[in-house]
């Protein structure tokens, strides 16, 4: 009987390699600066703009009933344009959520300010905002910041990184990811195509469609419909498997824009090029989600749960998500305590995602509606659990397994702790990302507005 799982099993061996650096795809400008929205004086205004014309766009948004003004404004803009945009503006330090009609008017005014500075239509501007709920945007400072920032916009990695830095609130690191791929041009020659992303969010994060703020840009040529078909399942498999604290924000948004400036031919649904582009976008999304989990508020380690042998992928994702979301598991991980009973308990409580998430991941609407929120199939007599490479439970071999507790604790003293579960029921695979629960998390969130 083996005493160890292969914890190095690739989470998704088909995904391309990701570089964690700032690279701006062709056809875009970016920049960020301090506008005085944050009392700290740190960068808090980001702007991204297209060069020469609108970009195809797709998005996923929070389903929170208190969805913020920037969420509603972006939804309206994308609906009116049928998926085209020329700019993204982000204000950090004020969520502009639960601010009523005045907050909606403020957000429209931000769009007007950006549009006027760039010489575009207000309806071509998409919006992101993050920070304290229930506060109004300081429009005078935002206006001055936009006027100062527009001349600084650049088609450079530095501009892209400046925008990513200005996106942050309680993040301790700037989160960047990029993939380079090759797609054919009109004459058949290959062109380099770039997919680059930025993200923020290390608290108030839990799976329900997006769970934070992110922008992904590509210089591929693709329709809004194709981008939406790529983004929704990618988000379901990555950001919907990210949890920090069990709370979904009012402002969660992921935006995907394609400029078409690479020179490659337009990507058509159902072609090899579409499959290649989809893998690159998912790779960027997955890496950004892992960076967010590792930087969770107060966190000292990244917690990854991989589930194999499930009845299907939806069950596997549900079990993985339940394990990383468990406060008991997160506390045990912080204490380097290989308490496998908490993992088993979390797995046994796992329930499938919302119908919208299941459908986005590829389940037909009828089945998604029927299965939403139902228990994942877990058989204790077939379940195996490994912590940091050490087998601790094997249902088929009598349950609890003898293991070296000191060695397992030592293995848990690492920047990333992997928990592996094999359900022994099928070929379903899923993963989820989280972090440990620490005293620092409680302190930070007990004093957030004071």
Secondary structure, DSSP 4 states (H G I P E B T S, - for coil): ------TT--S-TTSPP-B-S--PPTTEEEEEE--S-STT----EEEEEESSS-EEEEEEE---TT--HHHHHHHHHHHHHTSEESEEEEEEEE---S-HHHHHHHHHHHHHHHHHHHTS-GGGEEEEEEEETT----HHHHHHHHHHHHTT-BSSHHHHHHHHHHT-SS-SS-EEEEEEEEEEBTTS-EEEEEEEEEEE-SSS--SSS--SEEEEEE-S---HHHHHHHHHHHHHHTGGGB-SSS---SS-EEEEEE--TTSBPPP-TTSHHHHHHHHHHHHHHHHHHHHHHHT-TT-SSEEEEEEEEESSHHHHHHHHHHHHH-HHHHHHHHTT---HHHHHHHHHT-B---HHHHHHTT--HHHHHHHTTPBPP--TTT-EEEETTEEEEEGGGTEE----HHHHHHHHSSSEEEEEEE-SSSSEEEEEEEE---HHHHHHHHSS--
